[in-house]
Amino acid sequence: MERASYLIKLSRPRFWFYLAGPIIVAVAYAASDPSELITFTTVGMFLYFLAPANIYLYGINDLFDADIDQENPKKEEKEVRYRGQGYVPYIVLGSGAAMFLLFPFIDTAAWPWLVLYIILATEYSAPPFRFKTSPYLDSISNGLYVLPGVAAYVAVSGTHPPAEVVVGAWLWAMAMHTFSAIPDIEPDRRAGIDTTATALGKQNTYVYCIGVWLISALAFSFYSLYSGVVIGVYAALAAGIMISSVPIDRAYWWYPYINTVVGAVLTLWALLNLIPPSTLI
């Protein structure tokens, strides 16, 4: 039980929907019939990216950041520190490898998206690239969070999602990652870690995130004005936090809830188009 509790905390339960949520949204937009919403493939992908994928993503991070995390105050309360437990690397690597069990049940056109996901999820934290220590590459590589959704869209529809949606979603993930790095600016600087946030500084990082979210909203607007307006809320929220007295360390923890609400709004819009309420009466 102690090991299970540690692994759950390692996987950051507050952020589980960051990988699994895009699958729900993507399936809702990809489905052409309600029968395509809940299938062995969609449920299997959702369950994998809900927990095992998070154990791998954050486990790799913790394994290679053990020394750096000694300076990170988030590890005191919200998260856990890796302290060299021998079983952890095996569980983490097994959780990553488990993704390939999905392949026989998924359209081959979705495979490259999943392979790209596992590469970025690994190299964000692990050598030789370790993107998290390179300003701007750390931000760009975090488009990995939308790749499960892209793969799910392909698995359901058999076609790739619109380019403007992929671009918009990737930009959204870039801004979300960099925004979440603002509380880590000082710990990262003390540990000698270079990130987009440490390079820009606090105020300029806010400006960067607002700008990227605005471009993301514009990209989504080419798909639908509705989705562009919804994503534009992120830029407005970041601007509000920047000019307010709300500490970023506090605001940061609002976003799992904000992202869940935004994902639900986008999903419900798709479901209303797929299953008009008039057909249920």
C-alpha positions in Angstrom: 0.0 0.0 0.0 2.9 2.3 0.8 4.4 1.7 -2.7 1.0 2.1 -4.4 0.4 5.4 -2.5 3.9 6.7 -3.6 3.2 5.8 -7.3 -0.1 7.5 -7.3 1.5 10.7 -5.9 4.3 10.4 -8.3 1.8 10.3 -11.2 0.4 13.7 -10.2 -3.4 12.8 -9.9 -4.3 16.5 -10.2 -2.9 16.4 -13.7 -4.2 13.0 -14.9 -6.8 14.7 -17.2 -4.0 16.6 -19.0 -3.3 13.4 -21.0 -6.7 11.6 -20.7 -8.9 14.7 -21.2 -7.8 15.4 -24.8 -8.9 11.8 -25.7 -12.4 12.6 -24.5 -12.6 15.8 -26.5 -11.1 14.2 -29.6 -13.4 11.2 -29.6 -16.4 13.5 -29.2 -15.4 15.4 -32.4 -14.2 12.4 -34.3 -17.3 10.3 -33.8 -19.8 10.3 -36.7 -22.2 8.1 -34.7 -22.9 7.7 -31.0 -21.9 4.1 -31.2 -18.3 5.2 -31.8 -18.0 7.1 -28.5 -17.6 4.2 -26.1 -15.7 1.3 -27.7 -12.9 -1.1 -26.6 -10.4 1.2 -28.3 -11.6 4.5 -26.9 -11.9 3.1 -23.4 -8.6 1.4 -23.6 -6.8 4.6 -24.7 -8.6 6.6 -22.0 -7.6 4.3 -19.2 -4.0 4.0 -20.4 -3.5 7.8 -20.6 -5.4 8.3 -17.3 -2.9 6.6 -15.1 -0.1 4.5 -16.6 1.0 7.2 -19.0 1.2 9.7 -16.2 3.3 7.3 -14.1 5.7 7.1 -17.1 5.7 10.8 -17.9 6.2 12.1 -14.4 8.2 9.1 -13.3 10.9 9.8 -16.0 10.9 13.4 -14.8 11.4 12.4 -11.2 14.1 9.8 -12.0 16.3 12.3 -13.8 15.5 15.3 -11.6 16.2 13.7 -8.2 19.0 16.1 -7.4 17.2 19.2 -8.8 14.1 18.4 -6.9 15.9 18.9 -3.6 15.4 22.6 -4.3 11.8 22.4 -5.3 9.2 23.3 -2.6 6.4 21.7 -4.5 7.9 18.3 -3.5 7.2 19.0 0.1 3.4 19.0 -0.1 1.8 18.6 -3.5 4.2 16.0 -4.9 6.8 13.4 -3.8 10.6 13.1 -4.2 12.2 10.1 -5.7 14.7 8.8 -3.1 16.3 5.9 -5.0 13.6 3.2 -4.4 14.7 0.2 -6.6 11.2 -0.7 -7.8 10.4 2.7 -9.2 12.4 2.5 -12.5 10.9 -0.8 -13.4 7.3 0.4 -12.8 8.0 3.6 -14.7 9.5 1.8 -17.7 6.8 -0.8 -17.7 4.1 1.9 -17.7 5.7 3.4 -20.8 6.0 0.1 -22.6 2.4 -0.7 -21.8 1.3 1.8 -24.4 2.4 -0.5 -27.2 -0.3 -3.0 -26.0 -2.8 -0.6 -27.6 -1.3 -0.8 -31.1 -3.1 -4.0 -32.3 -6.4 -2.3 -31.6 -5.7 1.1 -33.1 -5.7 2.2 -36.7 -2.1 2.2 -38.0 -2.4 5.8 -39.0 -2.5 6.7 -35.3 0.8 4.9 -34.5 3.1 7.7 -35.5 1.3 10.1 -33.2 1.8 7.7 -30.3 5.4 7.0 -31.1 6.0 10.8 -31.2 4.3 11.1 -27.8 6.5 8.4 -26.2 9.7 10.0 -27.7 8.8 13.5 -26.4 7.6 12.2 -23.1 11.0 10.5 -22.6 13.3 13.1 -24.0 11.6 16.0 -22.2 13.4 14.8 -19.1 15.9 12.1 -20.2 19.3 12.5 -21.9 20.5 13.0 -24.6 18.1 15.8 -25.4 16.5 16.6 -22.1 14.3 19.3 -23.6 13.3 20.7 -20.2 16.7 22.3 -19.7 16.6 24.2 -23.0 14.7 27.5 -23.2 11.9 27.4 -25.8 12.5 23.7 -26.6 11.0 22.9 -23.2 7.9 24.8 -24.3 7.7 23.5 -27.8 8.1 19.8 -26.8 5.2 20.0 -24.4 2.8 19.7 -27.4 3.2 16.1 -26.3 0.1 16.5 -24.2 -2.2 16.8 -27.2 -0.8 13.8 -29.0 -3.0 11.2 -27.2 -6.0 13.2 -28.4 -4.7 13.4 -32.0 -4.2 9.6 -31.9 -7.6 9.0 -30.5 -9.2 11.2 -33.3 -7.4 9.1 -35.9 -8.4 5.8 -34.2 -12.1 6.8 -34.3 -12.4 8.6 -37.6 -9.7 7.0 -39.6 -8.5 10.5 -40.7 -6.2 13.1 -39.2 -7.7 16.1 -37.4 -7.8 19.5 -39.1 -4.3 21.1 -39.2 -5.6 24.3 -37.5 -6.8 22.3 -34.5 -3.5 20.4 -34.1 -1.6 23.7 -34.3 -3.9 25.5 -31.9 -3.8 22.6 -29.4 0.0 22.4 -29.6 0.2 26.1 -28.9 -2.2 25.8 -26.1 0.0 23.1 -24.5 3.1 25.2 -25.0 1.6 28.2 -23.1 0.2 25.9 -20.4 3.5 24.4 -19.8 5.4 27.7 -19.6 2.7 29.2 -17.4 3.1 26.3 -15.0 6.9 26.9 -14.9 6.5 30.4 -13.4 6.4 29.1 -9.8 9.6 27.1 -10.5 11.7 30.1 -11.7 13.6 30.6 -8.5 14.1 26.9 -7.6 15.2 26.2 -11.2 17.7 29.1 -11.1 19.2 27.9 -7.8 19.5 24.4 -9.4 21.1 25.8 -12.5 18.3 24.8 -14.8 17.6 26.9 -17.9 14.0 27.0 -19.0 11.8 29.4 -21.1 10.6 30.9 -17.8 14.0 31.4 -16.2 15.3 32.9 -19.5 12.4 35.4 -19.8 11.7 36.2 -16.1 8.4 36.3 -14.5 6.7 39.3 -16.2 8.0 38.4 -19.7 6.8 34.8 -19.2 3.3 36.1 -18.5 3.5 38.1 -21.8 4.8 35.0 -23.6 2.0 32.8 -22.4 -0.7 35.4 -23.2 0.7 35.8 -26.7 0.9 32.1 -27.4 -2.6 31.6 -26.0 -3.9 34.3 -28.3 -2.3 32.7 -31.3 -3.7 29.4 -30.2 -7.2 31.0 -30.0 -6.7 32.4 -33.5 -5.8 29.0 -34.9 -8.8 27.4 -33.3 -11.0 30.2 -34.7 -10.2 28.9 -38.2 -11.9 25.7 -37.2 -14.8 27.3 -35.3 -15.3 30.7 -33.7 -16.8 29.0 -30.7 -13.6 27.0 -30.0 -11.5 30.2 -30.5 -13.5 32.1 -28.0 -13.2 29.3 -25.4 -9.4 29.1 -25.8 -9.2 32.9 -25.7 -10.3 32.7 -22.1 -6.8 31.4 -21.1 -5.1 34.6 -22.4 -7.7 36.7 -20.4 -7.1 34.7 -17.2 -3.3 35.0 -17.5 -3.6 38.7 -18.0 -5.8 39.0 -15.0 -3.4 37.1 -12.8 -0.5 39.1 -14.1 -2.0 42.4 -13.0 -3.6 41.1 -9.8 -2.1 40.4 -6.4 -2.9 36.7 -6.7 0.3 34.7 -6.1 1.2 32.5 -9.1 2.0 29.7 -6.7 -1.7 29.7 -5.8 -3.2 30.4 -9.2 -1.1 27.5 -10.7 -3.2 25.0 -8.8 -6.5 26.4 -10.2 -5.6 25.1 -13.7 -6.4 21.4 -13.3 -10.0 22.6 -12.6 -10.0 25.3 -15.3 -8.8 22.8 -17.9 -11.3 20.2 -16.9 -14.2 22.8 -17.2 -12.9 24.0 -20.6 -12.5 20.4 -21.9 -16.1 19.6 -20.7 -17.4 22.7 -22.5 -15.8 21.8 -25.8 -16.9 18.1 -25.4 -20.5 19.0 -24.7 -20.6 21.2 -27.8 -19.4 18.3 -29.9 -21.9 15.9 -28.3 -24.8 18.4 -28.9 -23.9 18.4 -32.6 -23.6 14.6 -32.6 -26.8 13.9 -30.6 -29.2 16.9 -30.9 -31.3 17.2 -27.8 -34.5 17.1 -30.0 -33.7 13.5 -30.9 -33.8 12.5 -27.2 -37.3 13.7 -26.6 
